[in-house]
Amino acid sequence: MLRRTLFTLHLTAGLGAALFASGAQQRDVTGVAFIDANKNGVRDAGETGLAHVVVSNQDAVVETDASGAYRLPRASDLVFVSAPDGYRTVGAFWRAVETETSAIDFPLSPIPRATRFTFVHASDLHISPAVVARTQRFRALADALNPAFVLITGDLVKDALRVGEAEATGYYDLLAREAALFKSPLWTVPGNHENFGIERDKSHVSTAHPLYGRKMYHHYRGPDYYSFNVGGVHFVGLNTVDIDDQSYYGHVDSVQLAWLERDLAMVPARTPVVTFDHIPFFSSFEALSGYSDDPPAPTLITVAGKTAFRHTVSNAAAVLAVLRRHRHVLALGGHIHAGEQIVYEVEGVRTRFNQTPAIVGPNEGAGMQFVSGFTLYTVRNGVIDAGRFMSLGIDKEQ
């Protein structure tokens, strides 16, 4: 598959003006991934292109050719680079594709290849002016740990589901200001609260609004699923929140699932894979908290005549069928506002399904108290430890 992708790229580059004359080719997005020696975000004379860098539009997945060049269909409103091991993007890892966009380059800066590093997994900030101090406390603790990067698995803002544009964008703007202050690179995926206006009976937002649903997250945070590489580990951010009319539920849609297969095809079979997303693949918390028919988010949902659990990924089997062709060793989730660790071993591959508590505050289930905090993981030679819970230290229960 790698050879076929590279051949297509070389062939396109060689056809020149004849192909560019066609409307289909004019709609393509092209560019170069290059080593940005002075880290100014611009390709200067003498800065070389970088081969075998994966670039995607959240549908097609291609590698750059020997000169660092890529070509993608204009199939979505953004493109992103999957940062290769030993490199970091200069500026954002994604770019918006506007009507007039013709070329998008991705500057990359070399960093030491890590054999040992740490990363932080946090979730459920629910950021708003009333609770922003909790995010700031989390940031101070994370900065002191100096991890290679920080993952935040959704419910970043208080609410975009059931409010108007002014309130929703106010939360997103606050998130952007706070996120920019983290010392370590910050990677996020959306939760259910990031889907703008979908509870239309409360938000009074039209489905025709340009930021409706997932589009507000795209506007502020970029791709809602993507990948990157650090220390011999392939990290994949997924969007496990799907929308059915005015309701959200755990599900990975068919376009994303096809992208996941293409993304993983670019990864050596023995490379450890870590996924991170909001609604978890599996959780015992439904049993702890108990069955509920109450709004706004009952336990079950019926979509296209099929009833499923709403707060876990309803098509987890299909997603894991793709992931289990590789060494899927760790799946990180949020949503349940509690720490949880589930382990399954199938055909010699041990996969941990770990949820982390909420930054926004504590939770309880079956009489147990789950304090607010996050998890610190240490990776040594591609092996990820059990993780260490770090309390925010500000819950009343403590």
N, C-alpha and C positions, 0 to 999 in steps of 0.2 A: 504493500500500500504506500509506503514511503517513496519507493522508486517511481510509482505511477504518478504521485503528486508532483514530484520534482520534474518528471518528464513533461508534464502539462505546463508547468511554469516556464521551462526552457523553451518549449515549443511556442508558447504565446509570445515570449520576448523576441523570438526570431522572426515572427511573421510581420512585425513592423506596421507600417502605415496601412496596409491592406486590411488588417483586422481592426485597427482603430477606426476605420471608416464605417464599420457596421454599428448600428444603434446598440446592439447587445454589448459590444466592447466599450462603447462610450459610457455605459452605465457601470462599468467595473470600477472598483477602487483599487488603486495601486500604491506602492510605496516601497520603502527600504527600511530594514532594521540595521542599525549601524552602531559602531562603538564610538560613543561620544566622549572623546578623550578629555575635553575641557569642561564637560558637564553643563554646557550652555543651552542644550536642547535643540541645537541647529547643526546640520551636517556641514562642517567646514572642510576646506581642502585637506586631503590626506587622511580623513577619517573613513575607515574601511567598513564596508558592509559585512554583516555577520550571517553566515549560512546556517541552515537547519533551525531557524527560529520559527516557532509556531505562531500563526496569526489566524484570527477567526472573526466572523461576523455573527456569532452565536448560531450559525447553521453550518456553513462550509468551514473546513479546517484545512489550512495549507502550511507548508514549510517554505521558508525563503530559500532561494537558489544560491549558487556560489557567490553571486555578487550582493546578496542580502535582499534581493527584490522579491516581492510577492504580488499576487493579483487575486482579488476576491470579487464575487458578484455583489452588486449593490442591492443586498437582500434585506438589510435592516437599517436602523438608525444609528448604528455604531459599529466600530471594529475595535479589537483589543489584541494585545500581544501577550502570549503566555511566557512570562519571563523565564529564560533558561537558567539552569543551575550555574552559579558563578557570576550572575549579572543582576542588576537592578535597573528598572526603568528610570529615566530622568524625566520627572514630571509624571503625569497620569499614565496608567497602563492602557487606557482606552481613549478613543477620540469619537466625537459625534460625526456622523456622516450627513452633511447638509446637501441641499440641492446642487450647490455650485462646487462641492468637494470633488477634486480630481485625484489628489495624491495625499497620502497620510504616511509620514515617516515615524519610526519608533526609535528614539535614542536610548541606548543601553550603556550602563557604566559597569565595568568589571568590579567585583567584590571578591574577597577571599572565599574560596570554596570551604564550606564549613563541614567538619566531621562531627562536631559537637555544637549544638545550639539549643536555645530554649524558645518557646513561643507561648503566648497567652491565649486562652479561649474564654471569652465572656459572652454574655447574651442579655437580651431584653433590657435595654437602657430605658425605653419608654420616655425619652427625653422631653422635658417641658421646663419652663421656668421654675415650676414648683419643686422639681426633683433634680435639677441640673447639678446640684451640689454632690449628688451621689455619683454621677458620671465624672465629675472633677476629682472626687476622692479615688475612684477607680483609676483614673489617668495618673494620679500622683503615685499610686502603688505600682502600676505597670511601668511607669518611667523609671522608678527606682530599681526594678528588676532588670531593666535594659534587655528585653527579649529581642530576638531577631525580627519578630513581627507580632502583631496582635490580630486575632480573629474575633469578630463580633457577629454572632449568628442570629441576627434579625430582631424584630420589634425595636428598632432603633429610635423611633419617634412615638410620642404618646398616642396619637391617633390621626390617621389620614382616611380611615375607613368611612367615617360617618360625619365628617365635618366639611365645611366649604373650603374653597381654595385659599383664602387668606389665612385661616387658622392652620391648615395643613402645611402650607409653604413656610409659615412662621416656625413650625417645629423643625422642618427640614433645614431652614436657614440656621437655626440654633445648633442643630446637629453638625452642619458644615463648619461652623465656627469652632465648636469643641473638638471635632475630629482633627482639624488642622493643627491642634496643639500637641497631639501625641508625638513623642520623640521617635518612636519606632514606626515602621510602615504599618498601616492599618488596612485590613481587608474585611469587607462586610458583605453580607447577603441579606435579602429582604425577608421580613416576617409578614404575618398577616396585617399588621398595623400600617405597613408601608403602602398598601394598595389604595390609591386615592379614590374616594367617593363611591365605592361599590355598594355601600348600603344606602342606596339612593333615596329611600323613604325618609332617611334622616339627613343625609348630606345635601339633597336636592341638586346633585351634580348630574349633568347629562353624560350619557355614554359617548357623545361626540366631543366632549371636552378634550383638548389636545394632551392633557396630563392624566387622563382617566386611567384607573387601574395601575398596571405596572409602569406606565410611562412616566409618572412622577419620579419613581425610583431611578429609572434610566436617566432622566434629566439631571438629577442631583448626584447619583452615585455610579452611573455607568451600567455595565452589564450585570444582569441579575444571576448569571452563571458564567463561570470562567475557570481558568486554572493557572497555576504558577509552580515553579520548582525551586526548592531550597535543600541543600545538604543531602542530595540523593533521594529526596522524597517528593512525590508529585501530589500537590494539594489541589483539590477540586471544590470550588464553591458551587452549590446547587440552589435552585429556587424550588423548594418543596411546598410552596403555597400556590394552589390553583384557585380559580374563580368560577363559580357556577351562579350566574345571575347576580343576586345580591349576597351570596355567601362565599366564604373561603373554605378550603378544606385541604388536607394533606394529599398531594398528588404531584407527580412529575409529568409534564405534558410530552406529547410524542415528538415535537420538534427538539426539545431539550434532550430527550432520551437518545435521539439519533445523533445529536451533537456530542453527547457523552461518549458514545461508541467511537466516533471519529477522533475525538480528543485522545482517548486512551489508546487508540491504534498508533499514535505517535510516541508512545511511552514503552520502553523496554519491558518485557513481561515480568521480570523479577523486581522491578522498581516498586517500593512500598507506595501505596496510594492512601491518602487521607481525604475524606470528604467532610465538608462542613456545611450545614444548612439549618433552617429554623425548625420546622415541624419534623420531629424525629422519625426515622424508619420504624422503630419499635419503642415502646415505653410501657412500664408497669403502672404509671401514674393514674391511668383511668381507673384501675382497680383500687388504688389508694384513695382517690378523691370521690369515687362513686359515680354511677350512671346518672346522667341528667338530661332531661328534656327541655330545660329552661333556656330561654334566649339570653344573650345573643349568640351563644355558641354551644348548642347541645352536643351530646356525645356522638350521635349518628347523623349522617347526611345521605340523602338519596340523590344520585346524579345519573341521568339517563336510565332510570329504572333500576339501578343497582345501589343497594344500601351498604355503606361502609363506615368504619370509624373515621371521625373527622379530624382528630388530633394526632394521628400518625399517618404515614404515607400509605395511601390506599393501594397503590400499585408497587409497593416495596419489592415484591417478588420480581417484577420486570426490571426494575432498576438494579437490583442486586445480581440478577442474571448477567448483566453487562459488567458490573464491577467485579464479580467473582472470577472472571477470566484473567484478572490481574491479582496482585497481592493487596487486596483491600483490607488494611490492617486496623483502621480506626475510622469510625463515623461519629462526628461531633454534631450535637444538636442543642436546641434551646426550647423555648415555647412553654415548657411545663413548670418553669420557675423553681426547679429543684435539682439537686445533684443526683445522678443515677448512673450506674454502670452495669451493662448487660454484655455477656460474652458468649459467642457461639463459635464453635470450631467445626468446619466442614471441609473434608478432603485435605486435611493438613493445614488449612489456612485459618488462623485464629483472628477473628474480627471482634473488636470491642465497639459497642454502641454506647457512647458516653454523653450524657446531658450535663450541663453546668447550670448552677442557680442563676437567678435574675439579679442584675445590678440594681434595678428599681426598688427592690425590697424583698423581704422574706416571704415564705409561703408555708402552707401546712397541708398535710394529708394523713388520714388515719391517725390523727392525734400527734403526729410527728412534726417538729418544727424544722424548716429548711432555711438557714440563714443566708443572707445575701453575700455574694462573692464571685470568684472566678477560679479558673484552673490554670496552673502553670505546668507545662510539659517540657521535658528534657529529651533531646534526641542525640544518640551517640551511634555513629556509623550506621545510620538508617534505622536504628531500633528506638522506638518511642516508649518512654517509661510509663508508669501507671498514672502519672499526673499527681499534682499536689494542690489541694484546695486552699485558697487564700481568701479569708474572710475580709469583707470591707471594714468590719469592726465598728459599725455604727448602728446595728440593729438593736432595738429595745430589748429583745430577748436575751442579749448577751450581758 
